[in-house]
């Protein structure tokens, strides 16, 4: 899977994540609580898909200490909610 994550201020570059692999980075939420990191993913030569990896408004409680994402081979995106203890289904958005 090809992965490209960034924010308005930081571009984390392109990475290849092997099946069963992982990638990680750390950051601090800005003073205004508007931090947004977003990622584009692609499998092989398929189309690119987009998701917000961290949105301060949405994830302040859900990701209290760590944001965990899992993307299946079928293109399903799951995010772990630390508050509830459950994996939630999120949508990948096709990049136009």
trRosetta pair geometry for C-beta under 8 A, 3 or more apart (Angstrom, degrees):
i j d omega theta_ij theta_ji phi_ij phi_ji
1 16 7.2 145 73 -159 43 55
1 17 4.8 -25 66 63 98 94
1 18 8.0 -174 23 -83 77 9
1 19 7.9 112 -12 -73 96 55
1 41 5.8 -10 178 -165 111 103
1 42 7.0 150 -164 75 63 41
1 43 5.5 -34 -107 -93 74 70
1 71 6.8 124 -139 89 166 133
2 14 6.5 -17 -170 -166 97 102
2 15 7.6 150 -159 80 50 43
2 16 6.0 -31 -99 -101 60 67
2 17 7.9 166 -96 19 11 77
2 41 6.8 150 81 -158 59 49
2 42 4.3 -11 56 60 110 96
2 43 7.7 -161 17 -74 78 21
3 14 7.1 145 79 -157 47 53
3 15 4.8 -24 66 65 100 91
3 16 7.5 162 19 -95 83 18
3 17 5.4 37 -9 -9 130 115
3 23 6.4 -166 83 19 154 153
3 39 6.1 -16 -165 -169 90 119
3 40 7.5 156 -153 81 42 52
3 41 5.5 -7 -101 -104 71 78
4 12 7.6 159 -168 72 48 84
4 13 7.1 -100 -132 137 75 25
4 14 4.9 -25 -88 -98 94 70
4 15 7.5 163 -79 18 45 69
4 39 6.6 153 80 -155 45 66
4 40 4.8 -7 58 54 99 96
4 41 8.0 -169 24 -73 66 39
5 12 4.5 -4 79 47 89 131
5 25 7.3 -168 93 18 140 141
5 37 6.0 26 178 173 106 104
5 38 7.0 -178 -145 94 67 32
5 39 4.1 -26 -93 -96 86 92
5 40 7.9 -171 -74 21 45 58
5 53 5.9 3 -135 -6 123 153
6 10 6.3 -165 -152 100 66 56
6 11 4.3 -9 -114 -115 119 60
6 12 5.9 -155 -80 12 57 77
6 37 7.1 -175 99 -150 20 71
6 38 6.7 -24 65 62 65 73
6 39 7.8 135 14 -91 57 50
7 10 4.9 34 41 45 100 83
7 27 7.5 113 -25 -133 149 164
7 35 7.0 -34 -137 -164 141 75
7 36 6.0 142 -136 85 89 58
7 37 4.8 -53 -70 -94 96 66
7 38 7.4 123 -95 13 49 71
8 36 7.1 62 -19 62 95 97
10 27 7.4 -157 35 -103 154 129
10 37 8.0 -26 70 -108 107 99
12 15 7.7 -34 129 -21 100 115
12 25 5.8 -88 -122 -59 139 162
15 23 5.4 96 114 -100 160 151
17 21 4.6 -165 -173 88 74 116
17 22 6.9 45 -148 -96 117 7
17 23 5.6 -94 -89 -24 117 109
18 21 4.1 93 56 -25 73 132
19 73 7.4 11 -121 -79 108 109
27 35 6.9 161 127 -164 127 140
27 37 6.9 152 24 -53 156 134
27 54 7.6 178 59 64 128 160
28 35 7.9 -154 113 -82 42 154
29 33 6.2 20 162 -116 120 52
29 35 4.6 -126 -134 4 64 139
29 56 5.3 112 -142 -112 117 119
29 60 7.6 57 -108 -108 162 84
30 33 7.0 -126 77 -36 72 19
30 34 6.1 -37 64 50 122 74
30 35 5.0 152 5 -61 88 91
30 56 7.7 -88 38 -59 79 155
33 56 4.8 180 179 144 63 141
33 57 7.2 94 146 -70 99 65
33 60 7.2 3 -155 -85 110 129
34 56 5.9 -125 -108 38 7 138
34 57 7.7 15 -116 -37 50 95
35 54 6.4 -21 123 122 103 112
35 55 7.9 175 96 -145 63 26
35 56 4.5 100 47 -49 79 117
36 52 6.4 -57 -160 -148 93 111
36 54 6.8 -179 -143 94 32 68
36 55 5.4 18 -115 -111 85 67
36 56 6.9 -86 -61 -2 62 85
37 52 7.3 116 82 -170 50 65
37 53 4.6 -51 105 68 100 106
37 54 4.3 38 37 41 102 97
38 50 6.5 9 172 -170 112 97
38 51 7.0 -173 -154 98 75 35
38 52 4.9 -45 -102 -109 86 57
38 53 6.1 169 -112 8 22 83
39 50 7.2 163 89 -149 45 53
39 51 5.9 -11 60 62 88 77
39 52 7.9 139 18 -123 72 13
39 53 4.8 67 -12 -43 110 117
40 48 4.8 7 179 -180 114 118
40 49 6.8 155 -156 78 63 35
40 50 5.2 -27 -99 -93 74 71
40 95 5.9 22 -133 -56 119 144
41 48 7.0 146 73 -157 32 67
41 49 5.3 -25 62 63 85 90
41 50 7.9 173 17 -80 72 24
41 51 7.5 0 2 14 112 102
41 71 6.3 -125 -171 -145 172 172
41 92 7.0 -72 51 -136 116 130
42 46 6.0 -179 -165 71 78 78
42 47 7.0 -135 -122 113 94 26
42 48 4.7 -46 -72 -98 107 67
42 49 7.2 156 -77 15 54 72
43 46 4.9 17 65 28 79 128
43 73 7.6 98 -119 -153 149 62
43 75 7.4 -102 -11 -77 135 91
47 94 5.9 3 133 -146 139 97
47 95 6.9 -176 167 47 93 83
48 94 7.7 108 86 -161 55 54
48 95 4.1 -16 92 29 103 133
49 75 6.9 117 -17 -153 165 108
49 92 3.9 22 166 168 136 117
49 93 6.4 141 -165 65 76 36
49 94 5.9 -48 -106 -97 75 40
49 95 6.4 -152 -99 -15 18 86
50 92 6.9 134 56 -168 37 68
50 93 4.7 -38 63 67 93 95
50 94 7.7 6 14 104 88 7
50 95 5.2 107 -33 -72 106 90
51 69 7.7 146 103 -142 142 146
51 77 5.7 166 -79 -149 161 165
51 90 6.3 90 -145 124 130 128
51 91 7.5 173 -104 93 103 46
51 92 5.5 -66 -52 -110 109 63
51 93 6.8 143 -76 13 58 85
52 55 4.6 22 151 -42 139 110
52 58 7.3 92 104 41 135 144
53 67 6.6 117 165 120 77 145
53 69 6.5 -80 -133 -30 83 148
54 59 5.3 -101 -149 54 66 160
54 63 6.6 -91 -120 61 96 162
54 67 5.4 -141 -85 -27 98 166
55 58 4.2 43 82 27 111 110
55 59 5.6 122 60 -2 58 104
56 59 6.5 -70 -113 54 18 88
56 60 5.8 46 180 -65 62 92
57 60 7.0 -21 -140 -18 13 109
58 62 6.8 -21 142 16 71 135
59 62 4.8 -80 -137 58 56 106
59 63 4.3 2 177 19 106 113
59 67 6.2 -2 -166 -97 140 122
60 63 7.6 -35 -91 53 3 76
60 64 8.0 39 154 -91 45 60
61 64 6.4 -1 -158 -66 36 91
61 82 7.8 -148 152 67 55 94
61 83 5.0 23 150 -55 98 141
62 67 7.7 51 111 -112 93 86
62 79 7.1 32 158 136 133 120
62 81 4.7 -66 -145 -128 90 76
62 82 6.4 120 172 27 37 79
62 83 6.0 -75 -102 7 42 109
63 66 6.4 -103 -163 100 87 23
63 67 3.8 -8 -127 -79 143 82
63 68 7.9 171 -115 5 98 59
63 82 6.3 112 -111 1 27 118
64 82 5.0 -117 20 88 97 146
64 83 7.1 114 -28 -60 115 80
65 82 6.7 136 28 -119 81 166
66 82 7.4 119 55 -67 69 133
67 79 7.1 -30 -170 -155 88 104
67 80 7.7 158 -166 55 42 87
68 79 7.0 139 84 -158 59 54
68 80 3.9 13 65 22 112 125
69 77 6.7 -22 -165 -165 104 89
69 78 7.0 148 -159 81 53 52
69 79 5.5 -22 -102 -100 73 73
69 80 7.7 -128 -68 4 31 81
70 77 7.6 150 80 -156 49 43
70 78 4.6 -14 61 62 96 103
70 79 7.9 -175 21 -76 70 29
70 80 7.7 71 -8 -38 102 93
70 87 7.0 -25 33 -143 125 133
71 75 7.2 -14 -175 -138 95 31
71 76 7.1 165 -154 80 51 44
71 77 5.4 -12 -104 -101 81 69
71 78 7.7 -173 -77 23 35 70
71 92 7.7 69 -130 -68 113 130
72 75 6.8 -44 76 26 80 20
72 76 4.3 15 30 48 119 93
72 77 8.0 -128 13 -61 77 31
72 78 7.6 61 -27 -6 95 106
75 92 5.9 -100 176 34 92 148
76 89 6.7 -51 -173 -136 103 99
77 89 7.2 103 78 -163 61 57
77 90 4.6 -60 104 72 110 90
77 91 6.8 117 45 -147 121 1
77 92 5.1 134 -23 -49 128 90
78 87 4.5 16 176 175 123 113
78 88 6.6 151 -156 72 68 36
78 89 6.0 -39 -99 -96 73 49
78 90 7.0 155 -107 15 20 84
79 87 7.0 153 74 -156 28 65
79 88 5.4 -25 63 60 83 91
79 90 5.3 43 -6 -19 111 128
80 86 7.7 -175 -147 104 58 28
80 87 5.5 -38 -94 -98 63 70
80 88 7.8 156 -103 15 15 77
81 84 4.4 19 107 37 126 99
81 85 7.0 -41 88 12 81 19
81 86 5.6 2 46 62 110 68
81 87 7.5 175 9 -99 80 19
81 88 5.6 59 -30 -16 115 115
82 85 7.4 27 -163 -74 27 48
